[in-house]
Amino acid sequence: MIRTLLVANRGEIACRVFRTCGELGITPVAVHSDADAGALHVRAALDAGGAAVRLPGRAAADTYLRADLLVAAALAAGADAVHPGYGFLSESAEFARAVGAAGLTWVGPPPEAIEAMASKTRAKELMGLAPFDPSKAVESDLPLLVKAAAGGGGRGMRIVRELAALELELESASAEAAAAFGDGEVFVEPYVEGGRHVEVQVLADAHGGVWALGTRDCSLQRRHQKVVEEAPAPGLAAGVAAELEETAVRAARAIGYVGAGTVEFLLAPDGRAQFLEMNTRLQVEHPVTEAVYGVDLVAGQLRIAEGAHLPPSAPRPRGHAVEARLYAEDPASDFAPQTGGVSCLEVGGATGGELLRTAGNDRVPYAAGEPPTLRLDTGYTAGDTVTPYYDALLAKVIVHAPTRAEAVRHLTTALRRARIHGPVTNRDLLVRSLEHEEFTGARMTTSFYDAHLPTLTSPPGEADAHLRLAALAAALADAAARQQAGGAVLPVRFGGWRNVPSQPQVKGYRVEPGGAGAEVRYRRTRDGVRADGLPEVRVLSAAPGRVVLEVAGVARAFDIAVYDDASAAPHPAPATYVDTPHGSYALRPLSRFPDPRADTPPGSLLAPMPGTVVRLADGIAPGQAVRQGQPLLWLEAMKMEHKVAAPASGVLTALHAAPGRQVEVGALLAVVEAVEETAAEAVTADAPPRDQEGRQP
């Protein structure tokens, strides 16, 4: 019987497991790095009457990847079981053995099953698939995919389209995998263009019982990391789902699997299924399966670890569920991770951890007209800070509805209306992805973002007009707040403000991300407030938190929130967030937020994110000629490597980066003195040739 459970993880998954602990009467124990000392998962454990144990340090390699520290923490806190979550050491057979050797219950599969499947190379051999030898690769084999043998989440994965780049990509993937999973083994396989990622959830007990809990489609991926997942996988040809489920059950039985696991497949355009791997842990996207089957997979893991039997048959599926992962990242800047304080995180009325409507295992399929459910799983709430040390996942938003179309519609609406005030996120990308005809028509593939990202991240044609309305609302709310602070009494609805000057009021903002400017000019007249360049706009009401504007006879509300952001980089400034019917905007007053680029020399290459310089391009040094797009250095942030390239062709006049150096966003990394195109050709003509990764062949 498990009485006290340590979760050897952090963030959203730790909070998720603790929620089930509360329902089962199990005392939770959290672990935390120094960077996570005040994190939500720590507070959740303490609030539930549990404990929290410090892991000294900040980097994952010094904390969450230290099996010895985790086992010692469990013993010190009096835990009798360990749940690994996902990522970190969740697929480490050595960690599982260390937990068992300490007399603790391991909530996961046996170490032997982990060894059989956690290494993708050994898993393929077990499934009878011959390994690909990269040393024998030829042009006709392209494209190729380099993958980490351990772990997942897209780390240690690279698509190779030129043979000359294969060696460096192998080294880069190995380094990233070692940093993320403590195992640098990588392998190579053919990359299938235009395929679908479909997987099967399995749950197995120690007595031979195995459930296949349907399929999931996880085809929408960026950098090989899933973004949108759903269950069941839509549009599969007749018999395909049953075939995949049978294969997954056979794989689980073949290795004596126990617990929750996922068998992943790649469906080629012709419908053939290719085995990818078996994840011997709980998946990030497990909530969609929980919703469709009415089960708690974490509770299932815990009961199975206690020796329970599964019922003879799995519950019946009902309805459709879709999950969107909300990341702190900027899709328009190559998904650069973002950091900073979270001032507000509200989606569909939830602020984290709430399941707004629950359903038990005995529920019948949806009745006509039954409302959808929304669930928000997160590791952050207002007041928390996103740091550069770990994954960029802010939250998962899950909607369960009678049909796929309803689930997609409700999820889209919830994301569009969400109040997310803090680091830049992928929220707009999620909304546009869910509305794209390929997704609504269930025709998406793993190449979705390769084909559509430029369009999905480009502002719509009416974006400028929407931004001007948001800036006007922010300026009016600011004026209302100032008048309230001065003791003035403002009418809720007005046709003009009394005792005010008639000259135009001017307010300038910097828009985040990107740094575009937005200037608003308005004046108060006898007929009401009028804005320059917006003749069809009427101000119906203005208050510090809400402004109602009428545009061409249609009234809409604009909600405004202002926060004093002392941590804003590079200069402190109040942040104004405007949530509108057309989207959300983050604005900063120009007068208090000077552009940091104004103080840097032309050609300056600034750090796009906080992180660590992991390496420089071969032989790179000041005085060297470089070409536009040539890689100069690599940053590691949130467990991913990010290439930083020359912004223009010219001469590298300064290099301020060095391996191991920690940099903040906006830090000066290098300076490239640009030259005219013809001159650049002459300058670089005698330079040693380099491949697309900055190496001399």
N, C-alpha and C positions, 0 to 999 in steps of 0.2 A: 504494500500500500504506500503510495507516494503522499507524503505529508508536506514536504518543503522542496520546492523546485528552483534550481538556479538556471537561468537562461543565459547561455554563453554567447550573448549577442547584444545588440543595441537597437535604438530607434524603433521604427514601426513594428518590426516582427517581435521584439521583446514586449512591446505594449500589447500586441495581439495575443501572445501566449499568456501574459498576465491576466488578460480579460477572462480567458477560459479558466485560469487558476481560481479566480474569484468565484466563478460559477460552480466549481467542483470542490471548493473549500480547501484549496491547496495554498500554502503560504509561499509567496514569491520572493526570490532573491535576484537582485540585479547586479551586474558588474559594469564598471564604467572606467574609461580612460580619464585623464585629467581634463581633456577637452569636453567630455560629456558629464562632468561632475554635477551639473544642474539640469541635465536632460530630462525629458518627459518620462522616459522609461525608468529612470532612477526615482523620480517623484511618485510614479505609479506604484512601484514596489513598496516604497516607504508608506504611502497613503493607505496601502492595503494591509499594513501591519507587518510587512516583511523587512528585508534588509538590503543593503547595497554595499558592495565591496570595491574598493579602489584598485585599479590596475595602473601602476605608475607609468606615465608617458602619454604621448598623444598619437604617434603613428600606430597603424594597425599591427605592424610587425612586432611592436613592443608591448602590445596590450591584448587585443582580441584574437591574435594569432598565437598567443603563448599558452599552449596546453597546460604547462606546469602551473602557471599563475591561475588559470581557470579552475583546475582541480583543487588547488590550495584554497581558492576563494570559496568553493562549494563546501569543503570540509570546515573552514573557519566559520561559515555562516550556519552550519548545522543542516545543510541540505542533504537529502537522501537520493536526489535524482538530478540529472542535467539534461536540458533541452538545448540543442545547438542552434535552433533557428534556421536561417539559410545564409549562404555565403560564409566567409571566414572559415571555421573548422568544421562546418556541418557535414562535409564529406571526407573527413579525415579518419581513416581506420585507426591510426595511431592514437588520436584523441579519444576515440570510442574505447579503445583498449585501456587507456590510462584512466578513464572514468570508471570502467569496470574493475580495474586493479585496485582502485581506491575504495572499493566496496560500495560504489554508488550505482544507481540504475541509469542506464543510458537510454534516452528516449529517441530511439532510431533503430536502423537495421543493424544486424550483426556486423562486426568488422570485416568478416570474410565476404559478406555481400557487398559492402562498400568497396572493398578491394577489387571485387569482380566487375563492378560497374562504374565506380567513381572515376577510374581512369578510362577515358574514351577510347584509347588505343586497345586496352585489354577487353573493353566491352565489345568492340567491333570484332575482335578475334573470337570472343565467346559466341557472338551471333553469326559466326562463319563468314565474316567479311575480311578479305585480304587487305593488308595495309598498303598505302600508296608510298612509293619510294621517291622523295623529293629530288634525290641526286640524279634520277633518271627522267626528270620532267623535261618535256619538249614543248614547243610552241602550241602544238595541237591540244595539249592538256589544259591550256589556259581557258578560263580563269581558274585559279586555285584558291583554296581557303586554308589559311594557317589557323590552327585552334590549340588552345591550352588543353592538355590531357586531363587536368583537374579543374574543378570549379566551374563557373559559368558566368552569367550576367554580361556576356559580351567581352569580358576582359581576356586579353591574350589572343584576340582574333583579328586577322587581317585578310583582306581580299587582295590577291596578287594578280595583276593583269599583264605584267612584264617579267620575263624570266630574270632579267638583270636585277630586279628588286627583291627576288625571293630570299637571298641570303640575309639581307638586312632585315626583312620583315620577320624572318625566323628569329633573329636575335632580339628584335624589338618585342615581339610577342612573348618570347621566353622571359625577358626582363619584367614585363608587365605581369605575367602569370606568377612569377616568383614573388613579386611584391604583393600581389593580391591574395595568393593561395599558399605561399610557401613552397611551391613546386613549379619549377621552370620547364617541365617537360611539355613539348608541343609536337604536333603532327600535322600532316598535310593531306587534304582530300580534294577531289574535284568540287568546284563551286557550281551549284545548280542555279542558273538565272531564272527568275520568274516562278519560283516554286512557292509552296505554301507550308508554313510551319504548323503542324498539327500534332497534338500530344494527347496521351491518355493518362488519367489519374488512376493510380492503383492504391489499395489499402489492404494490407495483409496482416494476419495474426500469426502467432507462433505455433498454431495447431493445424496449419494447412489451408486455412480459409483465405481466399483472395477475392477482393472486389475490384471490378473495373468500373470506375465511376465516370464513364462517358469520355467524350473528346473535348478538347479546347483548341481554338484557333488563335495563334499568337504571331500572325504574319507581319503585323505592323511593327517594325523594328528600326531603331537607329543605332548605328555602330554595333549591330548584332545584339542589341539589348531590347527586350520587348517594351512596347509602349502602350498598346491596346490589346486586350485579350478578351475572349468571349467563350461561352459554353452554352449549348454544344457547338462544335465547329459547323458553320452553315454550308449548305450547298455541296456536300460530299456526294459522290456518285453512289448508287445503290450498292450496299454490301461493304463499302469501304470502311465505315465506322466499325462495323462488327469485326472485320478482318484485323483492324488495328488493335481493337480491344483484346481479341484473342491472342495476338502476338505479344501484347503487353503482359497478359496473365501468364503466358508460357515463360516469358523472360523472368518474371518474378518467381515463379515456381522453380525454375531451373537453378536459381542461386539461393534458394531458401530465404527469400526476402521477407522481412518483417517491418511493418510500419507503413508510413505514407511515402510514395515515390511516384515519379513521372517518367514515362517512356516517350521519347520525342522522335518524330518522323519528319522528313521533308517530302512533300508530295510534288513530284515533277509535273510540268504542264500536261503531260500525257496521262497523268493519274497514277503512275507508279510510285510506290512508297519506299523511301530509303530510310533505314534506321540511322538515327543520329547519335543518341546516347540515352542512358537512363540516369536521371538525377535522383540520387539516393537521399532525398531530404524533402521537406515541405517546400513547395514552389511559392514564389511571390504572388502568383496569380491564383492561388488556391481558393480565394473567396468566391469566384464565379462558380466553381464546382459545388462549394458549400451551399450557395444560393439555389442552384438548380436541383440538387439532391436533398436539400434540407438537413444537412449533416454538419457537425463541427469536427473538422479534420484534426484539429489540435487535441480535442477531447478524445478522439479516436486513437491518436498516437499515445496519449497518456494511459488510456485504459488498456491498450494492447501491451504497453510496457509493464503494466501491472499483471499481465497474464490473461486478460479477458479474451473470450471467443467472439469472433464476428458472427452476426446472425447468418443464416444459410444464404440469404439473398440480399442484394443491395436495395436501397430504397428506389422508388420510381422517380425518374426525372420529371420536372415540371417547369414550364416556361423557359425563358432565355435570360442570361445574365451577361453584362458587358462591364469590363473594368478598364479604367484609364489611369495611367501612372502620371502623377503630377511631379515633375522634376524642377529643381532650381537650376535652370540652364537657359541659355539663349539660343534657340534653334537658328536664328538668322546669323549667328556668329559661330557656325560650325559646332553648335551645341556646347559652347564654352560653359563650364559650371559656374554658378553664381553663389555668392556667400552673403551673409549679413543677417540683421535681425528680422524676425517675423513679427510684424505688428498686428496682423489680423489674418486668420485662416478660417473661413466659414464657407461651407459648400452645402447647399440644400438645407440650411438650418443646422447642420452638424458642425462641430468644432473639433472633432477628434475622438475616436473610440466609440461613438454612439452607433448603434444599429437601430435606425428609426422605427423599423417594424420587423419583428422576428417571426420565424415560422419553425415549428417543430417537425420531427421526422414523420409524424402521423398526418401531416397536411395532405389534403387531396389536391389534385391539380387545380390551377387557377380557375375560378368561376368568372363568367363574363362581367366586365366592369370592375374587377378587383384592382385596387390601386397598386402601383409599383412600390418597391422598397428601395431606399437609398442607404448606403453604408459608406462611412468614411474611416479608413484605417490610416493612421498617421503617427509619426514620432515627434511631431511639433505642434505647439499651440502658441497663441500670442505671447510674446515675451521671450521666446526661445531664439537661438542663434544657429544659423546654418554655417558650419565651419568647413574648411577645405580638406579635412582629413579623411572623410568617408564618402559613402555613396551620396549622390545628389537627390535621392528620392525624398520628396516632401510628404506625399500622401498618395493613397490609392482611393479612387472614387468608383464605387460599384453600384450598379442599378440592376434589379431583377424585375422582370415584367412578364406578362403572359406571352408576348411575342417579341421577336428580335427588333422589329421596327419600333415598337413602343419603348423597349429598353434603350435603344440608341437615341430616340428622341428625348427621353427624360434625362439621360446622361448628358446629352448636348446642352439641354436647357440648364441643368444644374451647374455645369462648368461655366457657361456663359454668364450666369448670374452670380457666380461665386465671388466672394470678397477676399482677395489674396493680396495683402499689402506687405511687401518685403522684397526679397530678392526676385529678380526677373525669373519667370517660369515659362514652361511650354504650354500654358493653358490655351492660348490662341491657336497654336498648332493642333492641339487635341480637338478643339471645336471644329476647325476646318477639315481635319482628317475625318472626323465622324460624319461630316456633311458631304464629303466627297462622293461622287457617284460610284466610284469603284468600291468604296466601303459599304455604302448603303445597298449596293447591288451584290454584295458578297463576292466580288471579283478581285479582292486584294491579294497581293503576293508579297514576298519578302523584299521585292524591288520597289515597293510602293514609294518610299521616300527618295530612292535614287532617281525615280522618274518625276516626282511631283514636288520635292522639297522647295525648289526655287519659287514655284507658284504659290505654295502654301505659306511661305514666309514673306511673300511680297504684300505690301499694304494694298487693300482693295482701292478701286478708283475713287471712292468717296471718302477715303481715310483722312484726307486733309480737312474736309469740311467737318467731319466728326471730331477731329482733334481741336479745331477752332471752337466748336461748341463746348468741348470739355474744358478748354482753357478759359473760356468765358464763364462757365459755371464756377470754376475754381476761383477766378478773380472776384466774382460777385459774392461767393461764400466768404472769401477773405475780407472783403469790405464789410459784410454783415457782421463778421466776428469782431472786427475792429470797432465798429460802431457799438456793438453790445458791450465790449470791454470798456468803452468810454461812457457807458450809462445811457446811450440813446435807446429809445423804444422804437423798434422796427415793426411796420405793419407786416402781417403774414402775406397779404396780397396787396399790391400797390400799383398805382398808376403814375408814380413819381415820388421821389423822396424830397422832403422839405429841407430848407436851409442847407443846401449843398451847392458847391461851385458848379458852374455849367461847363467848365473846360473839360476836355477829354481826360479820362483816367486811363493810364497805360500800365499794363502789367506784362512782364516777360517771363517765360518759363523755359527750362531745359527739359526735354522729354527723355525719359529713360525707358529702355536702353537706346543707344544710338547717338544721343546728344543733339538731336535736332532742336531748333528753336521754335517757340510759339509765342507770338506777341498779340495781346488783346488791347483794343482801344474801344472804350465805351463812354457814353455820357448820359447823364440823367436829364431828361427833358420833361416838359409839362405833360407829354403823352406817355411817359414811362422811360425805361432804360433802352437805349439804342446802341448797338454795336456796329462799328465801322466794318463794312464789307459783309454784313449779315442783315440785309434789309428785311428779310422775311421772319426774323426772330423777334419774339416778344417775351419779355421776362414776366412770368405770372407770379412768382414768389421767389424769395431768396432768404435763406437762413444759413447759419454756419455749417450745418450738416447736410442740407438739401436745397437744391435750386430746381425750379420747374420752368422749363423753356417751352414756348410754343413755336414750332417751325412750320411755316406754311399751313397753319391751322391745326396742326397735330401737337398736342402737349405731351412732353416726356419728362421724367424725373431724373435728376443727376445727383447721386449721393457722393458727398465729399468727406474725406477724413484727412486730418493733418497730424503728423507726428514729428516731434523733435528728434532728429536722427543724429546723435552726436558721433556715431560710428561711421557716418557716410564717408566714403572715400572719393576723392582725395581731401575734401573739405567738408566740415559739418554743415548741414543745412536742413531746414524743415522739409519733410517729404509730404507732398499732397497727392492723394490717390482719388481719382474720379471714376466711379463705377457708373457706366452709362448703358443704355439699351443697346448700344452699338459696340461695346467693348469697354475695357478698363485702361486707364492711363495713369502713369506715374510721372509727376511733374515736380520740378524744383525751381524756386525763384532764381532767375538769372543773377540778380543783384547779390545773392549770397552763395552762388555756386559758380565761380569762374571756371572756365574750361581749362583743365590741367594741361591740355596740349598747347595752350598759348605760352606756357613757360618752358617748353621743350624745343630744342633745335629742329629744323626741318629734317625729315627722314628718320625721326625717332621711332624706334620700335618699342612699344610699351607692353608690359605684361597684360594679357587679356583677362587674367584670372590670378588669384593667389595660388601659390604652389611652390614646388621645388624644382630647380634646374637639375635634370637627371643626366644630360649629356649634351655636348656640342657636336656639330658636324665635323667630320674629319678635316683636320688642318685649318679650320677656320681661325682667322686672326685679323686684327686691324690692318688696313692697307690692301686687303685682298679684294679682287673684283668679284661681284656676285650678280646673279641674274634674278629677275623678278620671279617670285615663287620658289626660289631655292631654299631648302630647309637650312636654318642656321642653328637651331637648338630645339630641345624638347623639354617641356614642363610636365611634371606629374602633379595632378590634382584630382581629388576624389577617386583615387585608385585607377585613374585612366591617364595615359600619356597623350599629350597634345603637342603637335608640331607647330613651331613658330617659324615662319618663312620671311624672306626678304620682301619688303613692300614694293620695291622697285629695283630696276637694274642700276648698278652703279658701283661705288667703292665703299666697303665697310670701314668707316672712319673711327668707330669706337665700339668696344665690346665690354659690357659691364657684367655679363653673366659668367658664372663658373659652376661646374657640377657640384651639387650639394647645397647651393645657395638658396635660401628661402626668400621669396619675393612676394610682395603684395600687389594687388591689382593696380595698374598704372605705373609700376616701377619701370625705370628706363633700362632696357635690356641691351640695346645696341643702336647705332646710328648708321644709316646708309645714305651716302651722298648721291642722290640720283643724277644721272646724266641723260642727255638726249639719246634716243634710240640708236642713231647711227654711231654716236660716240660710244655708247654702251657696247655695241658690237666690236668696236675697235679695242676697247678696254679689256673685254673678256676673251678676245681672240686668242691671246697667249696664255690664258688661265688654264690649268689642268682640267680636263673634262670631269663632270660629276654626274652621278645618276640622280633620279628624282628624289632620293633620300639624302642627298648631300655628300655621298661617298665618292672617293676617287676609285674608278674601276682598276 
